[in-house]
Amino acid sequence: MSEVLLIVLAYLIGSVPTAVWISKYFFNIDIREYGSGNAGATNTFRVLGSKWGSVVMAVDILKGVVATSLYVLIPYYLHDEFDRTNFMVGLGLAGVLGHIFPIWADFRGGKGVATLFGMILAIQPVVAVCCVGVFLLVLYLTRFVSLSSILAGIAFAILILFIFNEKEPLYRGFAIAVALLVMLTHQKNISRLLRGSESKVPIFKYRDKKRSRPRENQAK
């Protein structure tokens, strides 16, 4: 029974609609009525800028970490690594589900990538750091948060299945599910990327300006 209550609590933590509350409190708008219509960090970057996008991303990651770490409230899981990992996966998925379908915001949330990363960070920090490296590299090169998230999700599956070669079937299945979930929740973004209509987030502008100067000088 304790496990069920903690999974419900993990869902409620994941349900905290960071982007919605920030947009309503500080800007008197509902972020879901602008941009892509999602209540996540990517849309917040687009609509409210990099400052608030970073805040939303940090809090959504924290939601995943906290939800997944609720296992510490049951002493048994502190001493059994196999059962602990399985329970953490359950808690983390409940948190991600809460972010995607938040009870506090009419079940209209974000895509769950940041919260999913928080979950991975709590379970396996080294893999999480590698995924961050992939995300930041793609983001720096393209300024597409959606593409960065998709490739980081695929990288997670590759790391678990082939690089770290995890033996536990549940964890391997979870890695595959993560990659599929990220692609599933980014279907519209994938379509826009293929059409060339996906919008870039307003970061690395200084870098882009420096790159554009030589072209401007050549045009002159």
N, C-alpha and C positions, 0 to 999 in steps of 0.2 A: 504493500500500500504506500509506503514511503517513496518508493521509486516513482509511482504514478503521480503523486503529489509534486515531486520535483520536476517531472517532465511537464506537468501543467504550468508550474512556476517558470520553467525555462521558456515555454511558449509565451507566457505573459511578458517576460523580460524582452523577448524578441519582438513582441508586439508594440513596444514603445515606438511611436511613429516620429522619429527624430526630425526628419525633413518637414513633415506636416506641421508639427508644433512650432518649429523655428520659423517657418514661412508665415504662419498665422500670427505668432506673437510679435515678431520683429518687422514684418512687412505687410501684415494684414491681407495676405493672399493665401490661397491653397495651392501649394506647389504642383498638385496633381492636375490643375487646370492650365498649366503652362508647359512649354517644351514638349517632352515625350509623354507627359502625363504620369510618370512614375514618381513614387515618393522615396527616392534613393539618392545616393551621393552624386551619381552621374548627372542626373537632371538638376540637382541643386547647384553643381558646378556651372551648368549652362545658364540657369535662370538667375541665381543669386550671386554667382561669382566664386572665385577660388577660396576666399576666406571662409564663407559659410559652407561651401562644398567640403572643405577639409574638416570642419567641425562635425558635419553630419557623418562623414566617412569614419572619423575617429570614434564617435559615439556608437555607430553601428558595428564597428569592429569590437568595441568593448562589450556590446550586448552579446556577441558570439562567445567571447572569452568567459564572461560571467555565467551565461547560461550553461556552457559546457563544463564549467568548474564546480557546478552545484553538487557533484558527486562527493565533495569533501564533507558534506553534511551527513553522510552515512559512513561510519567508521570502517565497515567491512571493505569498502572499495579502496581504502587507503593501502591495503595489504595484498590485494589480488590484481595483478597487472592486466591479465586477460579480461576478466569481468569488468574491470575499471574502464578499459578502452572501449569495450562494447557499450557500456552504460554512457560513457562520454559521447559516443557517436549518437546515441538516442537523444540525449539532452541537447546536443548541438543541433541536430536536425529539427527538434522541436522549436529551438530558438530561431532557426532559419525560416521555418514554416510560419512562425509568428511574425517575422519581418515581412514576408510575402503577403500574408493574410492577417493583418493586425486587427485584433478585436477592438482596439482603442480608436481605430480609424476606418470603420465600415468595411473592414477586410480588403482594403485597397492599399497595398504597400509597394515596396520596391522589389528589386529582383534578387535580393539576398546575397549578393556577392561579398560585400563588406562583412556581413554577419557570418557568412560561410568562412571567410578568411579568419575571423576571430575564433571560430570553432577549430579550424586547422591549427592555428597558433597555440591553442590550449592543449591540443592532443599531441602534435608533433612540431615543435618550434623550428627545427632545422629545415624541414620541408616547407614550412610557411615562409621562412626567410628566402628560400630559393624561388618560391612563387612570387614574392614581392619583387625580387630582382627582375624576373621576367616581366611583371606588370609595369614596373618603372621604366625599364628599357624600351618596351613597346610604346608606352605613353610618351616618353621623351622623343622618340623618333616620329610618332604619328599624331599625338594629341587626341587620339580616340580612346576614351575610357572603355567603351564597349569592346573594342578589339583587344585592348590590354587585358580586360577581364576574361574574355573568351580564351585567349592564349595562355593566361595564367591557370585557368581551370584545366585546360588540356595538359599543361606542364605538370600539374599536380598528379594527374593520372599516370603520366609517364614516369615521374619520380617514384611513385609508390610501386608501380608494377615492374619497372625495369632497373632504375638507378639504385634505389634502396632495396628493391626486391623483397617487399614485405610478404611474409608467408601466410598471415592470417586471412582466410577466405573472406570474412566479413569486411575487413579493412580494404581488401583489394576490390571487392564489389562496391564499397562505398566510394573509392577513388573513381571508378568508372561512372558511378551515378553522379558524382560531382561534375565531371566533364560534360555529361549529357544534360544535367540540370542547367548548367551555365549556358550551354548552347540553346536549350529549349526556351529559357527565359529571355534570350537575346535574339529571338527569331526576327523581330522587326528591325533590330539594329543590323543584323546580318544582311537583310534585304536592302537597307539604306546604304550599307557599305558597298555592296555589289553595284548599286545604282550610282554611287558616288555622291549621295545626298546626306550622308551622316555628318552631323555637325561636330566640330572640334571644341574641346573645353578651353576656356580662356586662361591657359597657363603657358609658361615658356615663351611669352610674348617677346621678351627681350632677345631671346635666341633667334626668334623668327625675324625680328627687325634687323638684326645683324646680318642674317643670311640674305635679306632682301636688298640691303644697301649696295652690294657689288652689282646686282642686276640693274638697279636704278642708275648706278654710275655708267654701266655699259650702255644703257639706253640713251643716256645723254651724249 
